[in-house]
Amino acid sequence: MASLLLTSESLISEPSDDVVEVKTVELDVSGDGFESHSHNENRDHYQVDEERNASELEETSEDFYNVTETSSKFVERIVNVWLADEGLAPCVGRTIRIGVDIGTPRFGRLETGGGVFSEPDWGDADYLDLSIVLYGEGVTVRPAAQTGRLPRRGAMDAVFFEIEFHTIGTVELSLAVFIAGEETLLQRCEFALEVVETRESSTVQP
């Protein structure tokens, strides 16, 4: 018995969801004649592979953003404290401004003030309203407290305090950060400023 296997492949020229169709015809040429057996193989597995690849790509993209989301939680933010009046040093009888924010390290910040911010348990919150208090002996602080809105990511807008100094020498100041409306203390830090006696000797040297 001899047989002849013929395969023809037709390509679809127009854009379609259909795929390549392969038609196989088997001819039995033995004996008194031949008998044909034909069947169509519609290669749906190509479409299945395409759908699976698209699904895997979507899952990969979601995993990337999830990793980015998780990683961003560990980016350290800094409590920045700085002298806002450039070129002016603290002196008795002078009022200067001190700025405070929470975010990336600020150029010119006091190295002894602030520090790494202790992130709270955010839950589902997108932001937190904070109460920031600045105090110390031998000074008058106006206002005694400021409010700021801290986003879950990014920086808080700066707030400012005016401080009038009454004594010369080293003045110890404390900064406390609370959740507004609560007594939950998120962070407290201390820093010192050197206060001189007269305004003539109170210019900050470049």
Residue, then its C-alpha position, 0 to 999 in steps of 0.5 A: m500500500a502506497s500513500l501520498l501526503l499533500t499539504s497546502e497552507s493558505l495565508i490570510s492577507e487581510p487583517s483578521d483574528d483568524v490564523v494560518e489554516v493548514k489543510t492536510v489531504e492524505l491520498d490512498v493510491s493502493g488497489d482499485g483507486f484512492e481514498s482521500h482523508s482531509h481535515n482542517e487544522n486551525r492553529d488556535h494555539y497561536q491566538v492562545d499564545e498571543e493572549r497568554n503573552a499579553s496577560e503575562l506582560e500585563e502582570t509584569s507591568e503590575d508587578f513593576y508598579n507594585v515593586t515601585e510602590t513598595s520601594s518608595k515607602f523606604v525612601e528616607r525623608i529629612v526634617n530640615v531646619w534652617l536659618a531663613d534670613e540669609g547672612l544674619a546670625p542670631c543676636v540679642g534683641r534681633t528677630i530671625r526666622i527659622g524654616v522647617d520642612i520635611g522632604t529631601p535634604r535641603f542645602g544650608r540646613l542646620e546639621t544639628g537639627g532635624g534628622v531622618f523623619s520617623e514615618p508613621d503608619w500611613g494606612d490608607a491615608d494620602y496625607l497627614d496634618l501635622s502640628i509643629v512646635l518650636y520652643g526653648e529657654g531664653v527665646t520668644v517664639r512666634p507662633a508657638a506652633q505651626t501646622g503643615r500638611l505632609p503628603r504620603r510621598g514628596a515634601m511638606d511645604a515649609v513653615f516658618f517661626e520668628i525667634e527673638f533672642h534674650t541671652i547670649g551664648t549657646v541657646e538650646l532649641s527643641l522641635a516637636v512634630f505631632i499629628a494635628g488634633e492628637e497627642t501622638l508625637l512623631q518626632r522630637c529633635e534638639f539643636a543649638l544656636e550661638v547667640v552673640e551680644t551685638r548686631e555689629s558682630s552678628t553677620v554670618q561669614p560666607 
